Structures are given as C-alpha cells and as structure tokens.
Amino acid sequence: MTELIAKGLTLADRLVDAEFRLSPGELVVIVGPNGSGKSSLMRLLAGQGRPDSGAVHWGGHDITRLSPIERARRLAYLPQRTEIAWPIAVADMVALGRFAFGGGEVARGADETARWLDEVGCAALARRSTATLSGGELALVALARVFAAEAPLLLLDEPAAALDPRRQIDVMTRLVARSRAGQGIAAVLHDLNLAAQFADRIVWMKDGRIVSESRTDPSVIASRAADVFDVAIHVEPGMGGHASGLYIKR
Ligand SMILES: Nc1ncnc2c1ncn2[C@@H]1O[C@H](COP(=O)(O)OP(=O)(O)OP(=O)(O)O)[C@@H](O)[C@H]1O
C-alpha cells in the first residue's frame, strides 16, 4: 500500500509549513492546543480544500486533483463535527460510507451495515433515526460510516472526544487492530493517556505548526506536554503489566 505525504502545507496563518507522512499499518495521533491547526491539517490531508502552498500526495497523485470518488477510495475522513442535513435511518447513514463504490454498493452496503455498526458497539441502533441519537452514539455511527468506506487510509478528527471511557478504549482498540491489519490511521486526540497507550507515534502541534514528533513513552509525553500545553504532568509508573498513568497537575 501507499504512503500519504504532505510537504510544506501552509494555509493562511492556521497552518504553517507542515510536513506529515502517514504509512499503511501505523496509528499516528495528532495532539495540540485548541486552535493549533489540527483540524486544518486533517482537512488538507483529506483533500478538503487547497493549501496556499505545499501539497498532499498519495502514490504520486496530488489528492486535490483526484475526483471525490477516486479520493474516497484512498482515504476516509471523519470530520470533527458530524452534520446531519436531514434525519435518515442509522443503517442508511452507514451505507452512505460506500458511495465511492457506486449506487449498487450503497444498496448492498445497507445489508452489511450490521458489521460496521457492530464494530463500534452500535448494532442495536440500525433502525433508529439519526435525529434520535445521543452525541456519543452519533459519533460512533459516523465512525462506522468511515469504516464502511474500506479505504486504506483513515483520517479521524477527534474520534473519541464524545465517548465514555469504556467506548474510548473500545474504539482505540479497534483502531489499533485496523492499523495492524494494514490501514494507515491518523487521529486527532485531546486525551494524552489514550495517545500514550494506543499510538505508534505522536505528532505535536502548536500555533499552526508541527513542532515535534515523539514516541509514546509517558516521560517523553510529559516533557512535550509541558512545552506544547504549558501543563505539568505527573507520571505514575505502571505496575503488574498495567500501563503508566499520566496525571495532569492543577
Ligand atoms: N475558515 C476559517 N477562517 C478563519 N479562521 C479559521 C477558519 N478555520 C479555522 N480557523 C482558525 O484557524 C485556527 C486553527 O483552527 P483548527 O480548527 O485547525 O484548530 P484545532 O487545532 O483543530 O483546534 P480544536 O482543538 O479547538 O479543535 C484557529 O485559530 C481557528 O479559529
């Protein structure tokens, strides 16, 4: 499979000279303060709009020059907010994730939606209207729609933000399993504990710039977080096979 390569991405003062690569089989987590440019980066990686300078390439193609269908076969994008233009059945919303394969596949996808809904723990919601979902349920169904696209690359803007602790762990565990099965996944997260436990590497943003890239050792995260978020973090060493804990100090 093919790598996604972004070079010199600049968009007004929201994003400055960003370099980013996403390879098949890895789970990259992007962190940074509110307004630091994470969503701006994700949108450009997903080919939503053109940068002022720089470009995003996949297999030699500038992704902004691909048709929406060609792009959707290569990458699936979960925006930070899921807008529902009008209410539809949950199963239909998930099936729409297959639009890149044509109308027949969307219809066939409707029969298969149980698989992707099951993957996010929402099989029981298939017949509900999207208008009736809780915030977290809607976020999970939107993730199921992204899974339905079966694209080699997933770009997920805060896939865990609306979720309770159990579902955060379940979703991150699924993302790890998908990356191990070959998908390349980039996910924006605010929870440094989730980043520490599930990411292969962490990309740190501040003031519109990618300021560093790190491994996921808690001590490394604590030192980067001090620079990027201006917070002190206490690292509680893991015992008996448990992961270390990160505690943000007041
Ligand atoms: N369409 C726009 N026009 C003007 N400024 C914008 C626009 N979109 C985003 N911005 C600004 O660009 C900066 C980066 O926004 P972005 O949404 O990329 O941040 P973020 O890191 O994803 O933040 P958050 O963690 O709050 O979601 C912010 O200051 C935001 O107000």
The ligand as a Tripos MOL2 file, in Angstrom:
@<TRIPOS>MOLECULE
LIG
   31    33     1     0     0
SMALL
NO_CHARGES

@<TRIPOS>ATOM
      1 N1        -12.4710   29.1450    7.9820 N.pl3     1 LIG1
      2 C1        -11.6780   29.7810    8.8590 C.ar      1 LIG1
      3 N2        -11.4780   31.1180    8.7730 N.ar      1 LIG1
      4 C2        -10.6670   31.7580    9.6420 C.ar      1 LIG1
      5 N3        -10.0060   31.1450   10.6200 N.ar      1 LIG1
      6 C3        -10.1750   29.8150   10.7670 C.ar      1 LIG1
      7 C4        -11.0280   29.0630    9.9070 C.ar      1 LIG1
      8 N4        -10.9840   27.7710   10.2880 N.ar      1 LIG1
      9 C5        -10.1820   27.7260   11.3550 C.ar      1 LIG1
     10 N5         -9.6920   28.9560   11.6460 N.ar      1 LIG1
     11 C6         -8.7590   29.3050   12.7270 C.3       1 LIG1
     12 O1         -7.5700   28.5970   12.4980 O.3       1 LIG1
     13 C7         -7.0110   28.1550   13.7340 C.3       1 LIG1
     14 C8         -6.8100   26.6470   13.6890 C.3       1 LIG1
     15 O2         -8.0910   26.0180   13.6980 O.3       1 LIG1
     16 P1         -8.2460   24.4460   13.7460 P.3       1 LIG1
     17 O3         -9.7010   24.1560   13.6590 O.co2     1 LIG1
     18 O4         -7.3500   23.8610   12.7290 O.co2     1 LIG1
     19 O5         -7.6830   24.1410   15.2060 O.3       1 LIG1
     20 P2         -7.6570   22.7910   16.0630 P.3       1 LIG1
     21 O6         -6.2340   22.5580   16.4690 O.co2     1 LIG1
     22 O7         -8.3380   21.6940   15.3280 O.co2     1 LIG1
     23 O8         -8.4990   23.2180   17.3450 O.3       1 LIG1
     24 P3         -9.5110   22.4330   18.3420 P.3       1 LIG1
     25 O9         -8.6600   21.5920   19.2550 O.co2     1 LIG1
     26 O10       -10.1410   23.5680   19.0930 O.co2     1 LIG1
     27 O11       -10.4690   21.6690   17.5190 O.co2     1 LIG1
     28 C9         -7.9680   28.6060   14.8400 C.3       1 LIG1
     29 O12        -7.4810   29.7970   15.4170 O.3       1 LIG1
     30 C10        -9.2690   28.8590   14.1040 C.3       1 LIG1
     31 O13       -10.0330   29.8710   14.7330 O.3       1 LIG1
@<TRIPOS>BOND
     1     1     2 1
     2     2     3 ar
     3     2     7 ar
     4     3     4 ar
     5     4     5 ar
     6     5     6 ar
     7     6     7 ar
     8     6    10 ar
     9     7     8 ar
    10     8     9 ar
    11     9    10 ar
    12    10    11 1
    13    11    12 1
    14    11    30 1
    15    12    13 1
    16    13    14 1
    17    13    28 1
    18    14    15 1
    19    15    16 1
    20    16    17 2
    21    16    18 1
    22    16    19 1
    23    19    20 1
    24    20    21 2
    25    20    22 1
    26    20    23 1
    27    23    24 1
    28    24    25 2
    29    24    26 1
    30    24    27 1
    31    28    29 1
    32    28    30 1
    33    30    31 1
@<TRIPOS>SUBSTRUCTURE
     1 LIG1         1 GROUP 0 **** ****
